[in-house]
Amino acid sequence: MNDTYKIIEIIDEFTVMVDYGTNDGAMENDQLNIITIGDPVKIDNIDYGTYDLIKATLYIDTAYPKFSICRKYKQISTDLLNPISSFKRISFQKQKLETANANYSYRKLPKYTPIQIGDLVRIKKH
């Protein structure tokens, strides 16, 4: 099994085809990340890999032997016991860490570009 696959077709604004299929271990509802490879992270002569930009997280709707049909979904949380449940929303807000700013590297992610054929895709491991 490869670590990286690619988008081979953009069907419409909701659907892409990825060259990752059941022959590679793909299953419906698997999560995939569309990525742009970033700069290498080397600290104290240790290679930690690359600092990649995740453009989107997709889910496999249908897996075929050599490819999968993937879409992006938004998680919606509702309280079914509450009569005004359509007004409940879960959100997250980042919080500051207690750090010494003298240690900041200000490392930059790669520049975002729209999703296109040939973009790299990684399987999101759980």
OpenMM code with the backbone's topology and positions (N, CA, C; nanometers):
from openmm import Vec3, app, unit

residues = "MET ASN ASP THR TYR LYS ILE ILE GLU ILE ILE ASP GLU PHE THR VAL MET VAL ASP TYR GLY THR ASN ASP GLY ALA MET GLU ASN ASP GLN LEU ASN ILE ILE THR ILE GLY ASP PRO VAL LYS ILE ASP ASN ILE ASP TYR GLY THR TYR ASP LEU ILE LYS ALA THR LEU TYR ILE ASP THR ALA TYR PRO LYS PHE SER ILE CYS ARG LYS TYR LYS GLN ILE SER THR ASP LEU LEU ASN PRO ILE SER SER PHE LYS ARG ILE SER PHE GLN LYS GLN LYS LEU GLU THR ALA ASN ALA ASN TYR SER TYR ARG LYS LEU PRO LYS TYR THR PRO ILE GLN ILE GLY ASP LEU VAL ARG ILE LYS LYS HIS".split()
positions = [
    Vec3(0.0849, -0.1193, 0.0000),
    Vec3(0.0000, 0.0000, 0.0000),
    Vec3(0.0883, 0.1241, 0.0000),
    Vec3(0.0606, 0.2157, -0.0907),
    Vec3(0.1315, 0.3442, -0.0953),
    Vec3(0.0893, 0.4317, 0.0218),
    Vec3(0.1695, 0.5349, 0.0477),
    Vec3(0.1307, 0.6358, 0.1456),
    Vec3(0.0551, 0.7498, 0.0781),
    Vec3(0.0862, 0.7743, -0.0483),
    Vec3(0.0315, 0.8903, -0.1173),
    Vec3(-0.0345, 0.8493, -0.2485),
    Vec3(-0.1513, 0.9050, -0.2728),
    Vec3(-0.2266, 0.8815, -0.3960),
    Vec3(-0.2513, 1.0174, -0.4598),
    Vec3(-0.3370, 1.0244, -0.5626),
    Vec3(-0.3628, 1.1542, -0.6247),
    Vec3(-0.5051, 1.1626, -0.6779),
    Vec3(-0.5485, 1.2862, -0.6976),
    Vec3(-0.6778, 1.3112, -0.7602),
    Vec3(-0.6601, 1.2883, -0.9095),
    Vec3(-0.7429, 1.2001, -0.9659),
    Vec3(-0.7310, 1.1699, -1.1089),
    Vec3(-0.8424, 1.2335, -1.1907),
    Vec3(-0.9490, 1.2760, -1.1245),
    Vec3(-1.0575, 1.3435, -1.1966),
    Vec3(-1.1395, 1.4259, -1.0983),
    Vec3(-1.1844, 1.5428, -1.1448),
    Vec3(-1.2783, 1.6249, -1.0677),
    Vec3(-1.4109, 1.6156, -1.1413),
    Vec3(-1.5076, 1.5476, -1.0804),
    Vec3(-1.6349, 1.5203, -1.1464),
    Vec3(-1.7249, 1.6433, -1.1449),
    Vec3(-1.7364, 1.7077, -1.0305),
    Vec3(-1.8134, 1.8318, -1.0172),
    Vec3(-1.7663, 1.9027, -0.8910),
    Vec3(-1.8374, 2.0064, -0.8484),
    Vec3(-1.7908, 2.0843, -0.7333),
    Vec3(-1.8034, 2.0102, -0.6009),
    Vec3(-1.8624, 1.8909, -0.6010),
    Vec3(-1.8784, 1.8121, -0.4796),
    Vec3(-1.7998, 1.6807, -0.4803),
    Vec3(-1.7508, 1.6384, -0.5962),
    Vec3(-1.7035, 1.5015, -0.6114),
    Vec3(-1.5704, 1.4931, -0.6848),
    Vec3(-1.4768, 1.4160, -0.6272),
    Vec3(-1.3499, 1.3887, -0.6950),
    Vec3(-1.3268, 1.2379, -0.6994),
    Vec3(-1.2404, 1.1974, -0.7917),
    Vec3(-1.2006, 1.0588, -0.8058),
    Vec3(-1.0524, 1.0498, -0.7680),
    Vec3(-1.0198, 0.9528, -0.6827),
    Vec3(-0.8836, 0.9342, -0.6341),
    Vec3(-0.8359, 0.7950, -0.6749),
    Vec3(-0.7087, 0.7826, -0.7116),
    Vec3(-0.6546, 0.6537, -0.7566),
    Vec3(-0.6220, 0.5596, -0.6404),
    Vec3(-0.7092, 0.5552, -0.5427),
    Vec3(-0.6985, 0.4684, -0.4254),
    Vec3(-0.8259, 0.3857, -0.4220),
    Vec3(-0.8136, 0.2543, -0.4451),
    Vec3(-0.9305, 0.1677, -0.4532),
    Vec3(-0.9244, 0.0506, -0.3577),
    Vec3(-1.0209, -0.0377, -0.3708),
    Vec3(-1.0277, -0.1541, -0.2821),
    Vec3(-0.9039, -0.2426, -0.2958),
    Vec3(-0.8410, -0.2437, -0.4136),
    Vec3(-0.7166, -0.3197, -0.4295),
    Vec3(-0.6060, -0.2655, -0.3392),
    Vec3(-0.6164, -0.1379, -0.3000),
    Vec3(-0.5181, -0.0729, -0.2126),
    Vec3(-0.5622, -0.0744, -0.0661),
    Vec3(-0.6835, -0.1239, -0.0397),
    Vec3(-0.7354, -0.1257, 0.0969),
    Vec3(-0.8428, -0.0223, 0.1239),
    Vec3(-0.8877, 0.0500, 0.0218),
    Vec3(-0.9898, 0.1540, 0.0402),
    Vec3(-1.1229, 0.0929, 0.0824),
    Vec3(-1.1904, 0.1647, 0.1722),
    Vec3(-1.3234, 0.1245, 0.2177),
    Vec3(-1.4109, 0.2480, 0.2272),
    Vec3(-1.5407, 0.2299, 0.2085),
    Vec3(-1.6340, 0.3413, 0.2224),
    Vec3(-1.6194, 0.4045, 0.3603),
    Vec3(-1.6269, 0.5358, 0.3638),
    Vec3(-1.6144, 0.6201, 0.4833),
    Vec3(-1.4704, 0.6407, 0.5298),
    Vec3(-1.3706, 0.5846, 0.4605),
    Vec3(-1.2313, 0.6181, 0.4918),
    Vec3(-1.2118, 0.7684, 0.4733),
    Vec3(-1.1257, 0.8269, 0.5560),
    Vec3(-1.0935, 0.9688, 0.5436),
    Vec3(-0.9630, 0.9857, 0.4675),
    Vec3(-0.9610, 1.0852, 0.3786),
    Vec3(-0.8433, 1.1175, 0.2995),
    Vec3(-0.8155, 1.2659, 0.3125),
    Vec3(-0.6883, 1.3041, 0.3121),
    Vec3(-0.6499, 1.4455, 0.3131),
    Vec3(-0.5895, 1.4823, 0.1782),
    Vec3(-0.6399, 1.5896, 0.1170),
    Vec3(-0.5752, 1.6463, -0.0010),
    Vec3(-0.4680, 1.7404, 0.0514),
    Vec3(-0.3439, 1.7217, 0.0042),
    Vec3(-0.2324, 1.7964, 0.0633),
    Vec3(-0.1469, 1.8673, -0.0418),
    Vec3(-0.0761, 1.9678, 0.0045),
    Vec3(0.0344, 2.0290, -0.0685),
    Vec3(0.1575, 2.0050, 0.0171),
    Vec3(0.2586, 1.9415, -0.0425),
    Vec3(0.3813, 1.9110, 0.0315),
    Vec3(0.4526, 2.0411, 0.0671),
    Vec3(0.4926, 2.0520, 0.1922),
    Vec3(0.5618, 2.1716, 0.2393),
    Vec3(0.7115, 2.1506, 0.2516),
    Vec3(0.7750, 2.2461, 0.3158),
    Vec3(0.9196, 2.2410, 0.3353),
    Vec3(0.9574, 2.1321, 0.4355),
    Vec3(1.0779, 2.0766, 0.4196),
    Vec3(1.1256, 1.9774, 0.5160),
    Vec3(1.1426, 2.0401, 0.6544),
    Vec3(1.1165, 1.9596, 0.7554),
    Vec3(1.1382, 2.0018, 0.8938),
    Vec3(1.2608, 1.9254, 0.9432),
    Vec3(1.3727, 1.9970, 0.9517),
    Vec3(1.4968, 1.9385, 1.0026),
    Vec3(1.5422, 2.0221, 1.1211),
    Vec3(1.5497, 1.9570, 1.2350),
    Vec3(1.5902, 2.0246, 1.3578),
    Vec3(1.6970, 1.9388, 1.4240),
    Vec3(1.8110, 2.0001, 1.4556),
    Vec3(1.9233, 1.9286, 1.5174),
    Vec3(1.9620, 1.8047, 1.4368),
    Vec3(1.9682, 1.8205, 1.3047),
    Vec3(2.0059, 1.7133, 1.2118),
    Vec3(1.9113, 1.5940, 1.2129),
    Vec3(1.7896, 1.6127, 1.2624),
    Vec3(1.6874, 1.5078, 1.2586),
    Vec3(1.5817, 1.5497, 1.1571),
    Vec3(1.5524, 1.4609, 1.0628),
    Vec3(1.4513, 1.4871, 0.9600),
    Vec3(1.3168, 1.4381, 1.0121),
    Vec3(1.2240, 1.5321, 1.0336),
    Vec3(1.0918, 1.4997, 1.0856),
    Vec3(0.9866, 1.4888, 0.9755),
    Vec3(1.0267, 1.5001, 0.8507),
    Vec3(0.9316, 1.4959, 0.7397),
    Vec3(0.9063, 1.6352, 0.6860),
    Vec3(0.7874, 1.6575, 0.6343),
    Vec3(0.7541, 1.7878, 0.5751),
    Vec3(0.6342, 1.8495, 0.6456),
    Vec3(0.6275, 1.9819, 0.6422),
    Vec3(0.5182, 2.0596, 0.7013),
    Vec3(0.4176, 2.0857, 0.5900),
    Vec3(0.3180, 1.9966, 0.5791),
    Vec3(0.2263, 1.9968, 0.4657),
    Vec3(0.0981, 2.0741, 0.4953),
    Vec3(0.0430, 2.1326, 0.3911),
    Vec3(-0.0858, 2.2011, 0.3989),
    Vec3(-0.1951, 2.1006, 0.3655),
    Vec3(-0.2951, 2.0892, 0.4509),
    Vec3(-0.4112, 2.0056, 0.4218),
    Vec3(-0.5169, 2.0958, 0.3595),
    Vec3(-0.5444, 2.0735, 0.2309),
    Vec3(-0.6432, 2.1543, 0.1592),
    Vec3(-0.7861, 2.1163, 0.1973),
    Vec3(-0.8085, 1.9866, 0.2169),
    Vec3(-0.9431, 1.9389, 0.2500),
    Vec3(-0.9344, 1.7975, 0.3033),
    Vec3(-1.0332, 1.7611, 0.3839),
    Vec3(-1.0498, 1.6235, 0.4286),
    Vec3(-1.1739, 1.5687, 0.3605),
    Vec3(-1.1564, 1.4553, 0.2918),
    Vec3(-1.2642, 1.3931, 0.2156),
    Vec3(-1.3002, 1.2587, 0.2771),
    Vec3(-1.4164, 1.2088, 0.2385),
    Vec3(-1.4605, 1.0764, 0.2775),
    Vec3(-1.4903, 0.9962, 0.1513),
    Vec3(-1.4578, 0.8675, 0.1546),
    Vec3(-1.4885, 0.7808, 0.0407),
    Vec3(-1.6358, 0.7448, 0.0461),
    Vec3(-1.7080, 0.7795, -0.0613),
    Vec3(-1.8485, 0.7406, -0.0752),
    Vec3(-1.8595, 0.6010, -0.1353),
    Vec3(-1.7840, 0.5770, -0.2414),
    Vec3(-1.7870, 0.4478, -0.3102),
    Vec3(-1.6449, 0.4099, -0.3475),
    Vec3(-1.6061, 0.2887, -0.3098),
    Vec3(-1.4723, 0.2397, -0.3423),
    Vec3(-1.4835, 0.1328, -0.4517),
    Vec3(-1.4064, 0.1502, -0.5573),
    Vec3(-1.3968, 0.0547, -0.6670),
    Vec3(-1.2580, -0.0086, -0.6598),
    Vec3(-1.2307, -0.1129, -0.7390),
    Vec3(-1.1002, -0.1778, -0.7288),
    Vec3(-0.9802, -0.0842, -0.7468),
    Vec3(-0.9852, 0.0099, -0.8425),
    Vec3(-0.8675, 0.0927, -0.8696),
    Vec3(-0.8859, 0.2412, -0.8381),
    Vec3(-1.0026, 0.2815, -0.7932),
    Vec3(-1.0266, 0.4225, -0.7607),
    Vec3(-1.1425, 0.4332, -0.6628),
    Vec3(-1.1582, 0.5534, -0.6065),
    Vec3(-1.2693, 0.5809, -0.5155),
    Vec3(-1.3335, 0.7140, -0.5509),
    Vec3(-1.4628, 0.7222, -0.5252),
    Vec3(-1.5381, 0.8466, -0.5392),
    Vec3(-1.5435, 0.9098, -0.4002),
    Vec3(-1.4972, 1.0357, -0.3913),
    Vec3(-1.4823, 1.1019, -0.2611),
    Vec3(-1.5553, 1.2348, -0.2580),
    Vec3(-1.6043, 1.2681, -0.1394),
    Vec3(-1.6733, 1.3955, -0.1180),
    Vec3(-1.6340, 1.4522, 0.0180),
    Vec3(-1.6537, 1.5815, 0.0330),
    Vec3(-1.6289, 1.6502, 0.1596),
    Vec3(-1.7637, 1.6670, 0.2294),
    Vec3(-1.7662, 1.6413, 0.3590),
    Vec3(-1.8887, 1.6561, 0.4365),
    Vec3(-1.8639, 1.7468, 0.5554),
    Vec3(-1.9685, 1.8172, 0.5974),
    Vec3(-1.9621, 1.9014, 0.7158),
    Vec3(-2.0383, 1.8311, 0.8263),
    Vec3(-1.9774, 1.8210, 0.9425),
    Vec3(-2.0435, 1.7579, 1.0560),
    Vec3(-2.1416, 1.8557, 1.1183),
    Vec3(-2.2639, 1.8111, 1.1361),
    Vec3(-2.3673, 1.8929, 1.1978),
    Vec3(-2.4164, 1.8199, 1.3216),
    Vec3(-2.4165, 1.8892, 1.4329),
    Vec3(-2.4607, 1.8298, 1.5579),
    Vec3(-2.5939, 1.8917, 1.5974),
    Vec3(-2.6942, 1.8076, 1.6198),
    Vec3(-2.8242, 1.8583, 1.6634),
    Vec3(-2.8702, 1.7776, 1.7842),
    Vec3(-2.9469, 1.8411, 1.8674),
    Vec3(-3.0049, 1.7771, 1.9848),
    Vec3(-3.1478, 1.7395, 1.9491),
    Vec3(-3.1731, 1.6120, 1.9238),
    Vec3(-3.3037, 1.5679, 1.8765),
    Vec3(-3.4135, 1.5821, 1.9811),
    Vec3(-3.3763, 1.5921, 2.1077),
    Vec3(-3.4772, 1.6055, 2.2133),
    Vec3(-3.5177, 1.7506, 2.2376),
    Vec3(-3.4453, 1.8440, 2.1789),
    Vec3(-3.4726, 1.9858, 2.1970),
    Vec3(-3.5579, 2.0352, 2.0805),
    Vec3(-3.6724, 2.0987, 2.1063),
    Vec3(-3.7580, 2.1446, 1.9963),
    Vec3(-3.6932, 2.2515, 1.9080),
    Vec3(-3.5944, 2.3233, 1.9584),
    Vec3(-3.5251, 2.4219, 1.8751),
    Vec3(-3.3858, 2.3715, 1.8390),
    Vec3(-3.3763, 2.2404, 1.8156),
    Vec3(-3.2472, 2.1758, 1.7921),
    Vec3(-3.1743, 2.2309, 1.6704),
    Vec3(-3.2459, 2.2866, 1.5740),
    Vec3(-3.1787, 2.3379, 1.4553),
    Vec3(-3.0919, 2.4591, 1.4871),
    Vec3(-3.1033, 2.5132, 1.6084),
    Vec3(-3.0238, 2.6293, 1.6466),
    Vec3(-2.8988, 2.5924, 1.7257),
    Vec3(-2.8799, 2.4653, 1.7577),
    Vec3(-2.7625, 2.4220, 1.8320),
    Vec3(-2.6476, 2.4001, 1.7351),
    Vec3(-2.5306, 2.4490, 1.7714),
    Vec3(-2.4131, 2.4332, 1.6871),
    Vec3(-2.2912, 2.4091, 1.7744),
    Vec3(-2.2036, 2.3213, 1.7286),
    Vec3(-2.0779, 2.2970, 1.7988),
    Vec3(-1.9681, 2.3672, 1.7213),
    Vec3(-1.8868, 2.4450, 1.7922),
    Vec3(-1.7755, 2.5116, 1.7256),
    Vec3(-1.6520, 2.5025, 1.8146),
    Vec3(-1.5382, 2.5262, 1.7536),
    Vec3(-1.4118, 2.5215, 1.8247),
    Vec3(-1.3390, 2.6526, 1.8035),
    Vec3(-1.2695, 2.6961, 1.9056),
    Vec3(-1.1915, 2.8183, 1.8975),
    Vec3(-1.0527, 2.7881, 1.9510),
    Vec3(-0.9490, 2.8248, 1.8732),
    Vec3(-0.8143, 2.7962, 1.9212),
    Vec3(-0.7818, 2.8843, 2.0401),
    Vec3(-0.6999, 2.8302, 2.1277),
    Vec3(-0.6606, 2.8981, 2.2502),
    Vec3(-0.5093, 2.9147, 2.2506),
    Vec3(-0.4619, 3.0242, 2.3098),
    Vec3(-0.3185, 3.0484, 2.3194),
    Vec3(-0.2536, 2.9476, 2.4135),
    Vec3(-0.1325, 2.9112, 2.3790),
    Vec3(-0.0500, 2.8263, 2.4640),
    Vec3(0.0420, 2.9151, 2.5458),
    Vec3(0.0779, 2.8706, 2.6636),
    Vec3(0.1732, 2.9436, 2.7462),
    Vec3(0.3134, 2.9088, 2.6956),
    Vec3(0.3677, 2.9903, 2.6068),
    Vec3(0.4988, 2.9643, 2.5476),
    Vec3(0.5867, 3.0878, 2.5570),
    Vec3(0.7155, 3.0653, 2.5405),
    Vec3(0.8111, 3.1763, 2.5376),
    Vec3(0.8270, 3.2189, 2.3922),
    Vec3(0.7879, 3.3424, 2.3601),
    Vec3(0.7896, 3.3852, 2.2198),
    Vec3(0.9298, 3.3907, 2.1606),
    Vec3(1.0335, 3.3866, 2.2440),
    Vec3(1.1700, 3.3818, 2.1909),
    Vec3(1.1952, 3.2506, 2.1166),
    Vec3(1.1106, 3.1506, 2.1404),
    Vec3(1.1251, 3.0205, 2.0762),
    Vec3(1.0442, 3.0072, 1.9466),
    Vec3(0.9687, 3.1081, 1.9093),
    Vec3(0.8847, 3.0992, 1.7897),
    Vec3(0.9715, 3.0893, 1.6651),
    Vec3(0.9315, 3.0019, 1.5739),
    Vec3(1.0043, 2.9891, 1.4471),
    Vec3(0.9338, 3.0656, 1.3349),
    Vec3(0.8044, 3.0891, 1.3483),
    Vec3(0.7224, 3.1531, 1.2458),
    Vec3(0.7316, 3.0788, 1.1123),
    Vec3(0.7400, 2.9473, 1.1201),
    Vec3(0.7436, 2.8619, 1.0011),
    Vec3(0.6134, 2.8812, 0.9227),
    Vec3(0.6229, 2.8864, 0.7919),
    Vec3(0.5066, 2.9107, 0.7053),
    Vec3(0.4620, 2.7817, 0.6366),
    Vec3(0.3319, 2.7662, 0.6250),
    Vec3(0.2741, 2.6584, 0.5459),
    Vec3(0.2864, 2.6935, 0.3978),
    Vec3(0.2799, 2.5934, 0.3096),
    Vec3(0.2792, 2.6248, 0.1659),
    Vec3(0.1560, 2.7092, 0.1316),
    Vec3(0.1638, 2.7801, 0.0230),
    Vec3(0.0528, 2.8647, -0.0218),
    Vec3(-0.0638, 2.7763, -0.0676),
    Vec3(-0.1837, 2.8149, -0.0275),
    Vec3(-0.3031, 2.7407, -0.0681),
    Vec3(-0.3344, 2.7663, -0.2151),
    Vec3(-0.3671, 2.6598, -0.2865),
    Vec3(-0.4169, 2.6699, -0.4234),
    Vec3(-0.5430, 2.5852, -0.4313),
    Vec3(-0.6357, 2.6180, -0.5224),
    Vec3(-0.7575, 2.5372, -0.5339),
    Vec3(-0.7238, 2.3913, -0.5669),
    Vec3(-0.8135, 2.3035, -0.5286),
    Vec3(-0.7971, 2.1605, -0.5558),
    Vec3(-0.7961, 2.1391, -0.7061),
    Vec3(-0.7005, 2.0555, -0.7531),
    Vec3(-0.6883, 2.0304, -0.8964),
    Vec3(-0.6436, 1.8871, -0.9227),
    Vec3(-0.6593, 1.8419, -1.0469),
    Vec3(-0.6154, 1.7089, -1.0862),
    Vec3(-0.4654, 1.6985, -1.0598),
    Vec3(-0.4241, 1.5866, -1.0031),
    Vec3(-0.2836, 1.5651, -0.9708),
    Vec3(-0.2480, 1.5991, -0.8274),
    Vec3(-0.3375, 1.6686, -0.7548),
    Vec3(-0.3097, 1.6970, -0.6137),
    Vec3(-0.2878, 1.5661, -0.5386),
    Vec3(-0.1974, 1.5708, -0.4418),
    Vec3(-0.1655, 1.4524, -0.3638),
    Vec3(-0.2707, 1.4277, -0.2569),
    Vec3(-0.2936, 1.2998, -0.2299),
    Vec3(-0.3932, 1.2572, -0.1314),
    Vec3(-0.3279, 1.1561, -0.0380),
    Vec3(-0.3438, 1.1760, 0.0920),
    Vec3(-0.2947, 1.0799, 0.1913),
    Vec3(-0.4114, 1.0208, 0.2665),
    Vec3(-0.3967, 0.8955, 0.3001),
    Vec3(-0.4977, 0.8278, 0.3800),
    Vec3(-0.4839, 0.8807, 0.5224),
    Vec3(-0.5959, 0.9218, 0.5809),
    Vec3(-0.5942, 0.9723, 0.7186),
    Vec3(-0.6060, 0.8527, 0.8112),
    Vec3(-0.4998, 0.8247, 0.8825),
    Vec3(-0.4970, 0.7088, 0.9712),
    Vec3(-0.5612, 0.7442, 1.1043),
    Vec3(-0.6319, 0.6491, 1.1592),
    Vec3(-0.7020, 0.6722, 1.2858),
    Vec3(-0.6185, 0.6287, 1.4023),
] * unit.nanometer
topology = app.Topology()
chain = topology.addChain("A")
for resn in residues:
    res = topology.addResidue(resn, chain)
    for name in ("N", "CA", "C"):
        topology.addAtom(name, app.Element.getBySymbol(name[0]), res)
